[in-house]
């Protein structure tokens, strides 16, 4: 699985995934047991991470591992929602469920 679409593809995806979640480099490097400079070097393409390191980062970012190796957009909002759901209050979770139920009902009505 270690073949990437372009030389900077992996590094760009790793950096973008971290920044989309508003995670600091310090936070991620701590979770990864990296020095801050190692993470900076990985995200800039100066250091090639090992596959198990990319797998750990994928877990932190809530993305499938193949998202970092293949030209796919598989990291959808469902991954973000799943990842962020733990941070929602019970009220907020209910609001999301109600909205999804409404959206499903509305979509069914539009198909008629």
C-alpha positions as CSV (number, residue, x, y, z in Angstrom):
1,X,0.0,0.0,0.0
2,X,3.0,2.3,0.2
3,X,2.8,3.6,-3.4
4,X,1.5,7.2,-3.6
5,X,0.1,9.1,-6.5
6,X,2.8,11.8,-6.5
7,X,5.8,12.6,-4.4
8,X,4.0,15.3,-2.4
9,X,0.6,13.6,-2.3
10,X,1.1,11.8,1.0
11,X,2.6,14.9,2.8
12,X,-0.1,17.2,1.5
13,X,-2.8,14.8,2.7
14,X,-1.2,14.4,6.1
15,X,-0.9,18.2,6.6
16,X,-4.4,19.0,5.3
17,X,-6.0,16.3,7.5
18,X,-4.3,17.8,10.6
19,X,-5.2,21.4,9.8
20,X,-8.8,20.5,8.9
21,X,-9.3,19.2,12.4
22,X,-7.5,22.3,13.9
23,X,-4.9,20.1,15.5
24,X,-1.6,21.7,16.4
25,X,1.6,20.1,15.3
26,X,2.6,20.0,18.9
27,X,-0.5,18.0,19.8
28,X,0.0,15.5,16.9
29,X,3.7,15.1,17.5
30,X,3.0,14.3,21.1
31,X,0.5,11.7,20.2
32,X,2.9,10.2,17.7
33,X,5.9,10.4,20.1
34,X,7.7,12.5,17.5
35,X,9.7,15.6,18.0
36,X,8.0,18.7,16.6
37,X,10.7,19.0,14.0
38,X,10.1,15.4,12.8
39,X,6.4,16.2,12.1
40,X,7.3,19.4,10.3
41,X,9.8,17.4,8.2
42,X,7.1,14.7,7.4
43,X,4.5,17.3,6.4
44,X,7.1,19.2,4.2
45,X,8.3,16.0,2.5
46,X,11.8,16.1,4.0
47,X,11.2,12.9,6.0
48,X,9.4,9.8,4.7
49,X,7.2,8.3,7.4
50,X,7.0,4.5,7.8
51,X,3.7,2.9,6.9
52,X,2.9,2.1,10.6
53,X,3.4,5.8,11.4
54,X,1.0,6.8,8.6
55,X,-1.5,4.3,9.9
56,X,-1.3,5.9,13.4
57,X,-1.8,9.3,11.9
58,X,-4.8,8.0,9.9
59,X,-6.3,6.8,13.2
60,X,-5.7,10.1,14.8
61,X,-7.3,12.0,11.9
62,X,-10.1,9.5,11.6
63,X,-9.4,8.6,8.0
64,X,-8.9,5.3,6.2
65,X,-5.3,4.5,5.6
66,X,-5.8,4.3,1.8
67,X,-6.8,8.0,1.8
68,X,-3.2,8.9,2.3
69,X,-1.9,6.6,-0.5
70,X,-4.5,6.7,-3.2
71,X,-6.0,9.5,-5.2
72,X,-9.4,9.1,-3.6
73,X,-11.8,11.5,-1.9
74,X,-13.0,8.7,0.4
75,X,-12.5,10.9,3.5
76,X,-16.1,12.1,3.5
77,X,-18.0,14.1,6.0
78,X,-19.2,10.9,7.6
79,X,-15.6,10.3,8.8
80,X,-15.5,13.9,10.2
81,X,-18.9,13.4,11.8
82,X,-17.9,10.1,13.3
83,X,-14.7,11.6,14.6
84,X,-16.4,14.7,16.0
85,X,-19.4,12.9,17.4
86,X,-17.6,12.1,20.7
87,X,-17.3,15.8,21.3
88,X,-21.1,16.5,20.9
89,X,-23.4,16.9,23.8
90,X,-26.5,14.6,24.0
91,X,-28.6,17.5,22.8
92,X,-26.4,18.1,19.9
93,X,-26.4,14.5,18.9
94,X,-30.2,14.5,18.9
95,X,-30.2,17.6,16.8
96,X,-28.0,15.9,14.2
97,X,-30.1,12.7,14.2
98,X,-33.3,14.8,13.8
99,X,-31.7,16.7,10.9
100,X,-30.6,13.5,9.2
101,X,-34.2,12.1,9.6
102,X,-35.6,15.2,8.1
103,X,-33.2,15.2,5.2
104,X,-34.0,11.5,4.5
105,X,-37.8,12.3,4.6
106,X,-37.3,15.4,2.4
107,X,-35.2,13.4,-0.2
108,X,-37.9,10.7,-0.3
109,X,-40.6,13.3,-1.0
110,X,-38.5,14.9,-3.8
111,X,-38.2,11.5,-5.5
112,X,-42.0,11.2,-5.8
